Amino acid sequence: MTGGAGPAPRADDALDPLTARRRYVVVCALFWLPLGMAIAPMVALLTERGLGLAAVAGCVAAHSLTAAVLELPTGGLSDVLGRRAVLAAAGLLDLVALVLHALGTTVWVLALGMALKGAGRALSSGPAEAWYVDTVHASAGPDAALRTGLARGNAATAAALAAGVLVGGALPWLLGLGPDVGARVEEATGGLVLPLSAPALLGVLVEVVFLGYVLTALPEPPRPRATLRGVLRGVPATVAAGLRLGGTDALVRRILLGAAAAGSALVTVEVLTPGRAVDLTGAPETGAVLFAGLACAGFLCSMAGSNLAPPLARLAGGSERAVLAGLGAAAAGLLLLGGTAAAWVPSGPSGPVPLALAVVGYALVYVGLGAAGPSENELLHRRVDSAGRATALSVQSLALQLVGAGTGLVAGHLPAGAPRWLLGGTVMLAGALLWVRRTSAPGSAPTAPEPATPESTAPAGAHPVETTS
């Protein structure tokens, strides 16, 4: 599993790299759009169903714990059973979760929905990207350019989340503008469907489209017929190999530590930004609206960063220098947010300068992480083969989640203000400094600019996104 990916078997009927990239982009967008729709009204809907703060926190914990526990086993499942089957299972679980989220009226049903969403999140961690890399390798060989395709996938994910947050926040409000539309629907369904349920129900329709697309548009090389005994034996072995990879390969270990630092940065921003939004507006309700807008802006900044990844790697002289630049920018953004927190007062910032610097810092965090991700993953894919690719991505995701959760717990015990921001900034800076020294071990990704092929030089958006199979 280590030492670089060996020659990939070529398939005469494999999709060409450009078609594979288009389909990968569509899959990323379709998977994350419905989940983005559910983000904005989630807490309000749970509260409307009668759940207190403790119950809401329990539902969120059910999602996080399920995703963390299943992260590695489901990654191994993808490597054993195949990418398409596991990705379709993720979509099916998300579909059921959205139905329960929209229509559930009791704590246990809503908690089950959140747990199923966590299981779908774990199942989705890796299969789509692994399918894209496997398909490109099968068509163009193991040295084919990957960075641009990975960047487009990250950009599509961020754009879908941004669009989903906007739709999810606006749809219940728009329904409330009509002549008692929401009240009539609620009365007709016996309180089962609320205006706040609409985004999740719309997301169910998108999930149906996602399932159909995955099953018809993602061909993959045939695999040996799986048996229950083979799966039970193969998944633990694949997971163990993935864990060993992080301990024996210095470059992969650096990638995992970079992902852990990114998790710390993201949790810091997501946990602390709502409070600063409330301080700025002076009221929880308006602060929540501002935070929704900031979340959407963050996804858009991440999308911009992902599109910058290929030219950044060319300018920097290779993937490793591009990762250093991206993570360094994210660390600078967090430290800037920490520095401006000292000038923040309960009624808002002390002047326009701290506010402007905070906006710059917030944007730097998301642009930097978005720019670093595709180059990090290109390096990762050059160090693992198809048999363990999805598992390696799951290990990376698990590192991000665990360190992020730990950062959130520690930050909650620090004094309010700058110290909480500086914790995440320090961890992010440490993750960036790991990339100061370049790796020259055999099998590492080349440091020369990506070859000038249509896959690597086309500007963002030059090719239309494929919408049919």
C-alpha positions as CSV (number, residue, x, y, z in Angstrom):
1,M,0.0,0.0,0.0
2,T,3.0,2.3,0.4
3,G,5.9,3.2,-1.7
4,G,3.9,4.8,-4.5
5,A,1.0,3.6,-6.5
6,G,2.1,0.9,-9.0
7,P,1.1,0.9,-12.6
8,A,-2.7,1.0,-12.8
9,P,-4.3,-1.5,-15.1
10,R,-5.5,0.2,-18.3
11,A,-9.0,-0.3,-19.5
12,D,-10.0,0.2,-23.1
13,D,-13.5,1.2,-22.1
14,A,-12.4,3.5,-19.2
15,L,-13.7,7.1,-19.2
16,D,-11.3,9.7,-20.5
17,P,-9.9,12.0,-17.8
18,L,-12.0,15.0,-18.8
19,T,-15.3,13.0,-18.7
20,A,-14.3,11.5,-15.4
21,R,-13.5,15.0,-14.0
22,R,-16.9,16.3,-15.1
23,R,-18.8,13.4,-13.6
24,Y,-16.8,13.7,-10.4
25,V,-17.7,17.4,-10.1
26,V,-21.4,16.6,-10.6
27,V,-21.3,13.9,-7.9
28,C,-19.6,16.3,-5.4
29,A,-22.2,19.0,-6.1
30,L,-25.2,16.7,-5.9
31,F,-24.1,15.0,-2.7
32,W,-23.4,18.2,-0.7
33,L,-26.3,20.4,-2.0
34,P,-29.1,18.7,0.0
35,L,-26.9,18.6,3.1
36,G,-26.2,22.3,2.8
37,M,-29.9,23.0,2.5
38,A,-30.4,21.4,5.9
39,I,-27.7,23.4,7.7
40,A,-29.4,26.8,8.1
41,P,-32.8,25.7,9.5
42,M,-31.5,22.7,11.5
43,V,-31.4,24.1,15.0
44,A,-34.5,26.2,14.5
45,L,-36.4,23.1,13.3
46,L,-35.3,21.0,16.2
47,T,-36.3,23.8,18.6
48,E,-39.7,24.1,16.9
49,R,-40.3,20.4,17.5
50,G,-39.9,21.1,21.2
51,L,-36.3,20.0,21.8
52,G,-34.4,21.9,24.5
53,L,-30.7,22.9,24.1
54,A,-29.5,19.7,25.8
55,A,-31.6,17.5,23.4
56,V,-30.3,19.5,20.4
57,A,-26.7,19.0,21.5
58,G,-27.5,15.3,21.9
59,C,-28.7,15.1,18.3
60,V,-25.6,16.9,17.0
61,A,-23.4,14.5,19.1
62,A,-25.2,11.5,17.6
63,H,-24.1,12.7,14.1
64,S,-20.5,13.4,15.1
65,L,-20.0,10.2,17.1
66,T,-21.5,8.0,14.4
67,A,-19.3,9.7,11.7
68,A,-16.2,9.3,13.8
69,V,-16.8,5.6,14.8
70,L,-17.6,4.5,11.2
71,E,-15.0,6.6,9.4
72,L,-12.3,3.9,9.1
73,P,-14.5,0.8,8.7
74,T,-16.5,2.5,5.9
75,G,-13.4,3.6,4.1
76,G,-12.2,0.0,4.1
77,L,-15.6,-1.1,2.9
78,S,-15.2,1.1,-0.2
79,D,-11.9,-0.5,-1.0
80,V,-13.3,-4.0,-0.7
81,L,-16.8,-3.6,-2.2
82,G,-16.2,-0.8,-4.7
83,R,-16.7,2.9,-4.9
84,R,-20.1,3.1,-6.6
85,A,-21.9,0.8,-4.2
86,V,-20.7,2.6,-1.1
87,L,-21.4,6.0,-2.5
88,A,-24.9,4.9,-3.4
89,A,-25.4,3.6,0.2
90,A,-24.2,7.0,1.5
91,G,-26.9,8.7,-0.6
92,L,-29.6,6.3,0.5
93,L,-28.8,6.9,4.2
94,D,-28.8,10.6,3.7
95,L,-32.1,10.4,1.9
96,V,-33.7,8.6,4.9
97,A,-32.0,11.0,7.3
98,L,-33.4,14.0,5.6
99,V,-36.9,12.5,5.7
100,L,-36.6,11.8,9.4
101,H,-35.1,15.3,10.0
102,A,-38.0,17.0,8.1
103,L,-40.9,14.9,9.5
104,G,-39.6,13.7,12.9
105,T,-41.5,14.9,15.9
106,T,-39.8,13.0,18.8
107,V,-36.3,13.2,20.2
108,W,-35.4,9.6,19.3
109,V,-36.6,9.9,15.7
110,L,-34.6,13.1,15.2
111,A,-31.6,11.7,16.9
112,L,-31.8,8.6,14.6
113,G,-32.0,10.9,11.6
114,M,-28.8,12.7,12.7
115,A,-27.0,9.4,13.4
116,L,-28.0,8.1,9.9
117,K,-26.6,11.4,8.4
118,G,-23.4,10.7,10.3
119,A,-23.2,7.2,8.9
120,G,-23.8,8.7,5.4
121,R,-21.1,11.2,6.0
122,A,-18.7,8.4,6.9
123,L,-19.6,6.3,3.9
124,S,-19.1,9.3,1.6
125,S,-15.6,10.1,2.9
126,G,-13.4,8.9,0.0
127,P,-15.4,6.8,-2.5
128,A,-16.1,9.6,-5.0
129,E,-12.5,10.9,-5.0
130,A,-11.1,7.4,-5.1
131,W,-13.4,6.6,-8.1
132,Y,-12.1,9.7,-9.9
133,V,-8.4,8.8,-9.3
134,D,-8.9,5.1,-10.2
135,T,-10.7,6.1,-13.4
136,V,-8.0,8.6,-14.5
137,H,-5.3,6.1,-13.7
138,A,-7.0,3.4,-15.7
139,S,-7.4,5.7,-18.7
140,A,-4.2,7.7,-18.7
141,G,-1.8,5.9,-16.4
142,P,-0.5,6.4,-12.9
143,D,1.3,9.7,-13.8
144,A,-1.8,11.4,-15.1
145,A,-2.5,14.9,-13.7
146,L,-4.9,14.9,-10.8
147,R,-4.6,18.3,-9.1
148,T,-7.0,20.2,-11.4
149,G,-9.7,17.6,-11.1
150,L,-9.4,17.4,-7.3
151,A,-9.5,21.2,-7.2
152,R,-12.7,21.3,-9.3
153,G,-14.3,18.7,-7.0
154,N,-13.5,20.7,-3.9
155,A,-14.8,23.9,-5.6
156,A,-18.0,22.1,-6.5
157,T,-18.5,20.9,-2.9
158,A,-18.0,24.4,-1.6
159,A,-20.3,26.0,-4.2
160,A,-23.0,23.4,-3.4
161,L,-22.8,24.0,0.3
162,A,-22.9,27.8,-0.2
163,A,-26.0,27.5,-2.5
164,G,-27.6,25.0,-0.1
165,V,-27.2,27.3,2.9
166,L,-28.8,30.2,1.0
167,V,-31.7,28.0,-0.2
168,G,-32.2,26.5,3.2
169,G,-32.2,29.8,4.9
170,A,-34.4,31.6,2.4
171,L,-37.0,28.9,1.6
172,P,-38.8,28.9,5.0
173,W,-38.8,32.7,5.0
174,L,-40.3,32.8,1.5
175,L,-43.0,30.4,2.5
176,G,-43.9,32.7,5.3
177,L,-44.5,35.6,2.9
178,G,-47.4,33.9,1.2
179,P,-51.0,34.1,2.4
180,D,-50.7,31.7,5.3
181,V,-49.1,29.1,3.1
182,G,-47.0,27.6,5.9
183,A,-50.0,27.6,8.3
184,R,-52.2,25.8,5.8
185,V,-49.5,23.1,5.0
186,E,-48.9,22.6,8.7
187,E,-52.7,22.2,9.4
188,A,-53.2,19.9,6.5
189,T,-50.4,17.6,7.6
190,G,-51.3,17.6,11.3
191,G,-48.2,19.5,12.2
192,L,-45.9,17.0,10.5
193,V,-44.7,19.4,7.8
194,L,-43.5,22.9,9.0
195,P,-42.1,25.7,6.8
196,L,-38.7,24.8,8.3
197,S,-39.1,21.3,7.0
198,A,-39.2,22.5,3.3
199,P,-35.4,22.6,2.8
200,A,-34.9,19.0,3.9
201,L,-37.8,17.8,1.8
202,L,-36.4,19.5,-1.2
203,G,-33.1,17.9,-0.4
204,V,-34.8,14.5,-0.6
205,L,-35.6,15.2,-4.2
206,V,-31.9,16.1,-4.9
207,E,-30.8,12.9,-3.2
208,V,-33.0,10.9,-5.6
209,V,-31.2,12.6,-8.5
210,F,-27.8,11.9,-6.8
211,L,-28.6,8.2,-6.4
212,G,-29.7,7.8,-10.1
213,Y,-26.5,9.6,-11.3
214,V,-24.2,7.5,-9.2
215,L,-25.8,4.2,-10.4
216,T,-25.7,5.2,-14.0
217,A,-22.7,7.5,-14.6
218,L,-19.9,6.0,-12.5
219,P,-18.7,2.9,-14.1
220,E,-15.7,1.2,-12.4
221,P,-13.5,-1.7,-13.2
222,P,-15.0,-5.0,-12.3
223,R,-14.0,-6.4,-8.9
224,P,-13.9,-9.9,-7.6
225,R,-17.4,-10.9,-6.4
226,A,-17.6,-10.0,-2.7
227,T,-18.8,-12.4,0.0
228,L,-19.7,-11.6,3.6
229,R,-16.7,-13.6,4.8
230,G,-14.4,-11.8,2.4
231,V,-15.8,-8.4,3.4
232,L,-15.5,-9.1,7.2
233,R,-11.9,-10.3,6.6
234,G,-10.9,-7.7,4.1
235,V,-12.1,-4.5,5.8
236,P,-10.1,-4.8,9.1
237,A,-7.0,-5.7,7.1
238,T,-7.4,-2.7,4.9
239,V,-8.1,-0.4,7.9
240,A,-4.9,-1.7,9.6
241,A,-2.9,-1.1,6.5
242,G,-4.3,2.5,6.4
243,L,-3.3,3.2,10.0
244,R,0.2,1.7,9.4
245,L,0.6,4.0,6.3
246,G,0.4,7.1,8.5
247,G,3.1,5.7,10.8
248,T,5.6,4.5,8.2
249,D,5.5,7.1,5.4
250,A,6.8,10.5,6.4
251,L,5.0,12.4,3.6
252,V,1.6,10.7,4.4
253,R,2.2,11.5,8.1
254,R,2.7,15.1,7.2
255,I,-0.5,15.1,5.2
256,L,-2.4,13.7,8.1
257,L,-1.0,16.2,10.5
258,G,-1.9,19.0,8.0
259,A,-5.5,17.7,8.0
260,A,-5.5,17.6,11.8
261,A,-4.4,21.3,11.8
262,A,-7.1,22.2,9.3
263,G,-9.7,20.5,11.6
264,S,-8.5,22.7,14.5
265,A,-8.8,25.8,12.3
266,L,-12.3,25.0,11.0
267,V,-13.7,24.2,14.4
268,T,-12.2,27.4,15.9
269,V,-13.9,29.5,13.2
270,E,-17.2,27.7,13.3
271,V,-17.5,27.8,17.1
272,L,-16.3,31.3,17.8
273,T,-17.7,33.3,14.8
274,P,-21.4,33.1,15.9
275,G,-20.5,35.0,19.1
276,R,-18.7,37.7,17.3
277,A,-21.6,38.0,14.9
278,V,-24.0,38.5,17.8
279,D,-21.6,41.1,19.3
280,L,-21.6,42.9,16.0
281,T,-25.3,43.1,15.5
282,G,-26.4,43.3,19.1
283,A,-29.1,40.6,19.0
284,P,-29.1,36.8,18.7
285,E,-31.6,36.7,15.8
286,T,-29.7,39.2,13.6
287,G,-26.5,37.6,14.6
288,A,-27.7,34.2,13.3
289,V,-28.7,35.8,10.0
290,L,-25.2,37.4,9.8
291,F,-23.6,34.1,10.6
292,A,-25.5,32.3,7.8
293,G,-24.2,34.9,5.4
294,L,-20.7,34.4,6.7
295,A,-20.9,30.6,6.4
296,C,-22.0,31.1,2.8
297,A,-19.1,33.5,2.2
298,G,-16.7,30.9,3.8
299,F,-17.8,28.2,1.3
300,L,-17.3,30.7,-1.6
301,C,-13.8,31.5,-0.3
302,S,-13.1,27.8,-0.1
303,M,-14.3,27.4,-3.7
304,A,-12.0,30.3,-4.8
305,G,-9.1,28.7,-3.0
306,S,-9.7,25.3,-4.6
307,N,-9.7,27.0,-8.1
308,L,-6.4,28.7,-7.2
309,A,-4.7,25.4,-6.3
310,P,-3.4,24.5,-9.8
311,P,-1.9,27.9,-10.6
312,L,-0.5,28.2,-7.0
313,A,1.3,24.9,-7.4
314,R,2.8,26.1,-10.7
315,L,3.9,29.4,-9.2
316,A,5.3,27.8,-6.0
317,G,7.2,25.1,-7.9
318,G,5.3,22.0,-6.8
319,S,2.6,20.5,-4.6
320,E,4.5,20.7,-1.3
321,R,5.3,24.4,-1.6
322,A,1.7,25.0,-2.6
323,V,0.5,23.2,0.6
324,L,2.9,25.4,2.6
325,A,1.5,28.5,1.1
326,G,-2.1,27.5,1.6
327,L,-1.7,26.4,5.2
328,G,0.4,29.4,6.0
329,A,-2.3,31.7,4.7
330,A,-4.9,29.9,6.8
331,A,-2.7,30.3,9.9
332,A,-2.2,34.0,9.2
333,G,-5.9,34.4,8.9
334,L,-6.6,32.8,12.3
335,L,-3.9,34.7,14.0
336,L,-5.3,37.9,12.5
337,L,-8.8,36.9,13.9
338,G,-7.1,36.3,17.3
339,G,-5.4,39.7,17.2
340,T,-8.6,41.6,16.3
341,A,-10.5,39.8,19.0
342,A,-8.6,41.9,21.6
343,A,-10.2,45.0,20.0
344,W,-13.7,43.5,20.0
345,V,-16.2,44.8,22.6
346,P,-19.7,43.4,23.5
347,S,-21.4,46.1,21.4
348,G,-19.2,45.5,18.4
349,P,-15.7,46.1,17.2
350,S,-14.0,49.3,18.5
351,G,-13.6,50.7,15.0
352,P,-13.6,49.9,11.3
353,V,-10.0,48.7,11.2
354,P,-10.5,45.7,13.5
355,L,-13.6,44.8,11.5
356,A,-11.8,45.0,8.2
357,L,-8.9,43.0,9.4
358,A,-11.3,40.3,10.8
359,V,-13.0,40.0,7.4
360,V,-9.6,39.6,5.8
361,G,-8.6,37.0,8.3
362,Y,-11.8,35.1,7.9
363,A,-11.4,35.0,4.1
364,L,-7.7,33.9,4.4
365,V,-8.7,30.9,6.5
366,Y,-11.0,29.5,3.9
367,V,-9.0,30.5,0.8
368,G,-5.9,29.0,2.3
369,L,-7.4,25.7,3.3
370,G,-9.2,25.5,-0.1
371,A,-5.9,26.1,-1.9
372,A,-3.9,23.6,0.1
373,G,-6.4,20.7,-0.1
374,P,-6.0,19.6,-3.7
375,S,-2.2,19.6,-3.6
376,E,-2.3,17.6,-0.3
377,N,-4.6,15.0,-1.8
378,E,-2.6,14.8,-5.0
379,L,0.5,14.0,-2.9
380,L,-1.5,11.4,-1.0
381,H,-2.8,9.6,-4.1
382,R,0.8,9.3,-5.4
383,R,1.7,7.4,-2.3
384,V,-1.2,4.9,-2.1
385,D,-2.6,2.4,-4.6
386,S,-6.2,1.7,-5.4
387,A,-6.6,-1.1,-2.9
388,G,-6.2,1.4,0.0
389,R,-7.1,4.7,-1.5
390,A,-10.5,5.3,0.2
391,T,-9.1,4.1,3.5
392,A,-6.3,6.6,3.4
393,L,-8.8,9.4,2.7
394,S,-10.8,8.2,5.7
395,V,-7.8,8.3,7.9
396,Q,-7.2,11.8,6.7
397,S,-10.8,12.8,7.5
398,L,-10.7,11.1,10.9
399,A,-7.6,13.1,11.8
400,L,-9.4,16.3,10.9
401,Q,-12.5,15.4,12.9
402,L,-10.7,14.2,16.1
403,V,-8.3,17.2,16.4
404,G,-11.1,19.6,15.6
405,A,-13.2,18.1,18.4
406,G,-10.3,18.3,20.8
407,T,-9.6,21.9,19.9
408,G,-13.3,22.8,20.5
409,L,-13.2,21.2,24.0
410,V,-10.0,23.0,25.0
411,A,-11.1,26.3,23.6
412,G,-14.2,26.2,25.7
413,H,-12.1,26.2,28.9
414,L,-9.9,29.2,27.8
415,P,-10.6,32.8,28.7
416,A,-12.9,34.5,26.2
417,G,-11.4,36.6,23.4
418,A,-8.0,36.3,21.8
419,P,-6.8,33.1,23.6
420,R,-9.4,30.9,22.1
421,W,-8.6,32.1,18.5
422,L,-4.9,31.9,19.1
423,L,-5.1,28.3,20.1
424,G,-6.4,27.4,16.6
425,G,-4.0,29.7,15.0
426,T,-1.0,28.2,16.8
427,V,-2.1,24.6,15.8
428,M,-2.6,25.8,12.2
429,L,0.8,27.5,12.1
430,A,2.5,24.3,13.4
431,G,0.8,22.3,10.7
432,A,2.0,24.8,8.0
433,L,5.6,24.7,9.3
434,L,5.7,20.9,8.8
435,W,5.9,21.7,5.1
436,V,8.9,24.0,5.2
437,R,11.2,21.1,4.4
438,R,10.5,19.3,1.1
439,T,10.3,15.5,0.8
440,S,12.6,13.9,-1.7
441,A,11.9,10.2,-1.0
442,P,11.2,7.9,-3.9
443,G,7.7,7.9,-5.0
444,S,6.9,11.4,-3.8
445,A,5.1,13.8,-6.1
446,P,7.3,15.7,-8.5
447,T,8.1,19.3,-7.5
448,A,8.1,20.5,-11.1
449,P,5.0,22.3,-12.4
450,E,2.1,20.1,-13.5
451,P,2.5,19.1,-17.1
452,A,0.8,21.2,-19.7
453,T,-2.1,19.0,-20.7
454,P,-5.7,19.9,-21.2
455,E,-6.5,18.4,-17.8
456,S,-4.0,20.7,-16.0
457,T,-4.0,24.0,-17.9
458,A,-7.6,24.7,-18.6
459,P,-8.9,27.7,-16.6
460,A,-11.6,27.1,-14.0
461,G,-14.9,26.9,-15.6
462,A,-13.5,26.3,-19.1
463,H,-15.4,23.0,-19.5
464,P,-19.1,22.8,-18.9
465,V,-20.2,20.5,-16.1
466,E,-21.8,17.3,-17.5
467,T,-25.3,16.9,-16.3
468,T,-26.3,13.6,-17.9
469,S,-24.7,10.2,-18.0
